[in-house]
């Protein structure tokens, strides 16, 4: 195998590991968000849904990464959370 082929293979393997890590972080963030105060932020639902879409339909991944960059740069998640009440999971209600 050529050096170029080895580099591409290593790069692809690295991307695969990063993707698994990112998916795990979304799950951890979602679980933390639920158990933090019993409410699920709307932005967490949006981010988890986009991650699920990227897993099911991989061709959407570049667009979702683009959204993530815009979210980071312009605070889209904060805007979504400020304009919606979120979801009360009821786990702390008695």
C-alpha positions in Angstrom: 0.0 0.0 0.0 1.3 3.4 -0.8 2.1 6.1 1.7 -1.0 8.1 0.4 -3.2 5.0 0.9 -1.9 4.5 4.4 -2.5 8.2 5.3 -6.0 8.0 3.9 -6.8 4.8 5.9 -5.4 6.3 9.1 -7.4 9.5 8.6 -10.6 7.6 8.0 -10.0 5.5 11.1 -9.4 8.7 13.1 -12.6 10.2 11.8 -14.5 7.0 12.7 -13.2 7.2 16.3 -14.0 10.9 16.5 -17.6 10.2 15.3 -18.1 7.6 18.0 -16.7 10.0 20.6 -19.1 12.7 19.4 -22.1 10.4 19.5 -21.1 9.4 23.0 -20.9 13.0 24.1 -24.3 13.7 22.7 -25.7 10.8 24.8 -23.9 12.0 27.9 -25.1 15.6 27.4 -28.7 14.5 27.0 -28.6 12.3 30.1 -27.0 15.0 32.1 -29.6 17.5 30.9 -32.4 15.3 32.0 -31.0 14.5 35.4 -29.8 18.1 36.1 -33.2 19.5 36.9 -35.7 17.1 35.3 -36.2 19.3 32.2 -34.9 18.6 28.8 -33.7 21.7 26.9 -35.1 22.1 23.4 -31.6 22.6 22.0 -30.6 19.2 23.5 -33.5 17.6 21.6 -32.5 19.4 18.4 -28.8 18.3 18.8 -29.7 14.7 19.6 -32.1 14.5 16.7 -29.5 15.9 14.3 -27.0 13.3 15.6 -29.5 10.5 15.1 -30.1 11.8 11.5 -26.4 11.8 10.8 -26.1 8.2 12.0 -29.1 7.0 10.0 -28.4 9.1 6.8 -24.6 9.6 6.7 -24.8 11.9 3.7 -26.3 14.6 5.9 -23.2 14.7 8.2 -21.5 17.7 6.4 -24.6 19.8 6.7 -25.0 18.9 10.4 -21.4 19.7 11.0 -22.0 23.1 9.3 -25.0 23.6 11.7 -22.7 22.8 14.6 -20.2 25.4 13.5 -22.9 28.0 13.1 -24.4 27.1 16.5 -21.0 27.6 18.1 -20.3 30.9 16.3 -23.8 32.4 16.7 -25.3 30.8 19.8 -28.2 29.1 18.0 -28.8 26.7 20.9 -29.0 29.6 23.4 -31.5 31.4 21.2 -33.6 28.2 20.9 -33.6 27.7 24.7 -34.4 31.3 25.3 -37.5 31.1 23.1 -38.9 27.8 24.2 -39.8 26.2 27.5 -38.2 22.8 27.0 -39.7 19.5 28.0 -40.5 18.6 31.6 -39.7 14.9 32.0 -41.4 14.7 35.4 -38.7 12.6 37.0 -38.5 14.9 40.0 -42.3 15.5 40.3 -44.0 14.1 43.4 
